[in-house]
Amino acid sequence: MANKANADDAVIIKKYANRRLYNTQSSSYITLDHLAKMTREGVDFKVLDAKTGTDITHQILTQIIMEEEANGGEQMLPVNFLRQLIGMYGNSMQSLLPHYLEASMENFRANQVKLHKAFEETIGTNPLAKLAQQNMAMFKAATAAFMPGFERGEAAAEPVAEEPVDDLSALRDQMAAMQAKLDKLAK
């Protein structure tokens, strides 16, 4: 009974002789791109020939796949696979192939969900937050190594000069000392 309820919930799309598609739920004409988007969003739909009432969903979905493959993007169906698929038509195994392909795709989707979930559990739901936490921990470790007592809020071990020192002069002196050391190392 659940399958019948799902079939009744499907959006009915009518295809007219002029090749236009009409969405009966939204009362508007749509394109194959709209149907492709509906498919990606998991919307269940059924395409019927407007004149005969024949279900042509399979033909329309195949047409969408062919357009996706021809649009110049990355193709999903390799040539060798297509050749093997065509070779299966008329074969005694033809009736088993649709069930096999459907089960394979369901397994692929399930594995994709598991992989995504495992990735989220490993990294966390926000990879940037995890990276920020790692960077902060490294910063704190570096601060503790170069400035002991800083993390605990202790004062610096060196006494602070009571007279203000010219910062620029101090930096020049330090640079001169470093240059002298570099010159000695270079010789």
ChimeraX attribute file (.defattr): number of C-alpha atoms within 10 A of each C-alpha:
attribute: neighborCount
match mode: 1-to-1
recipient: residues
	/A:1	6
	/A:2	7
	/A:3	8
	/A:4	8
	/A:5	9
	/A:6	11
	/A:7	13
	/A:8	13
	/A:9	13
	/A:10	14
	/A:11	17
	/A:12	17
	/A:13	27
	/A:14	24
	/A:15	22
	/A:16	14
	/A:17	10
	/A:18	6
	/A:19	10
	/A:20	13
	/A:21	22
	/A:22	20
	/A:23	20
	/A:24	12
	/A:25	10
	/A:26	11
	/A:27	9
	/A:28	10
	/A:29	14
	/A:30	15
	/A:31	13
	/A:32	15
	/A:33	12
	/A:34	13
	/A:35	21
	/A:36	17
	/A:37	12
	/A:38	14
	/A:39	13
	/A:40	9
	/A:41	9
	/A:42	9
	/A:43	13
	/A:44	15
	/A:45	19
	/A:46	18
	/A:47	24
	/A:48	20
	/A:49	17
	/A:50	15
	/A:51	10
	/A:52	8
	/A:53	11
	/A:54	11
	/A:55	16
	/A:56	15
	/A:57	16
	/A:58	11
	/A:59	11
	/A:60	18
	/A:61	16
	/A:62	11
	/A:63	13
	/A:64	16
	/A:65	15
	/A:66	12
	/A:67	13
	/A:68	16
	/A:69	14
	/A:70	11
	/A:71	9
	/A:72	8
	/A:73	8
	/A:74	9
	/A:75	12
	/A:76	10
	/A:77	11
	/A:78	8
	/A:79	10
	/A:80	9
	/A:81	11
	/A:82	11
	/A:83	10
	/A:84	10
	/A:85	12
	/A:86	11
	/A:87	11
	/A:88	14
	/A:89	12
	/A:90	9
	/A:91	10
	/A:92	9
	/A:93	10
	/A:94	13
	/A:95	12
	/A:96	9
	/A:97	15
	/A:98	11
	/A:99	11
	/A:100	11
	/A:101	11
	/A:102	11
	/A:103	12
	/A:104	12
	/A:105	12
	/A:106	12
	/A:107	12
	/A:108	12
	/A:109	12
	/A:110	12
	/A:111	12
	/A:112	12
	/A:113	12
	/A:114	12
	/A:115	12
	/A:116	12
	/A:117	14
	/A:118	12
	/A:119	13
	/A:120	13
	/A:121	10
	/A:122	10
	/A:123	14
	/A:124	13
	/A:125	12
	/A:126	9
	/A:127	13
	/A:128	11
	/A:129	12
	/A:130	13
	/A:131	12
	/A:132	11
	/A:133	12
	/A:134	12
	/A:135	12
	/A:136	12
	/A:137	12
	/A:138	12
	/A:139	12
	/A:140	13
	/A:141	13
	/A:142	12
	/A:143	14
	/A:144	14
	/A:145	11
	/A:146	9
	/A:147	14
	/A:148	15
	/A:149	14
	/A:150	14
	/A:151	11
	/A:152	8
	/A:153	8
	/A:154	10
	/A:155	11
	/A:156	11
	/A:157	9
	/A:158	6
	/A:159	7
	/A:160	8
	/A:161	7
	/A:162	6
	/A:163	6
	/A:164	7
	/A:165	9
	/A:166	8
	/A:167	9
	/A:168	9
	/A:169	10
	/A:170	11
	/A:171	11
	/A:172	11
	/A:173	12
	/A:174	12
	/A:175	12
	/A:176	12
	/A:177	12
	/A:178	12
	/A:179	12
	/A:180	12
	/A:181	11
	/A:182	11
	/A:183	10
	/A:184	9
	/A:185	8
	/A:186	7
	/A:187	5
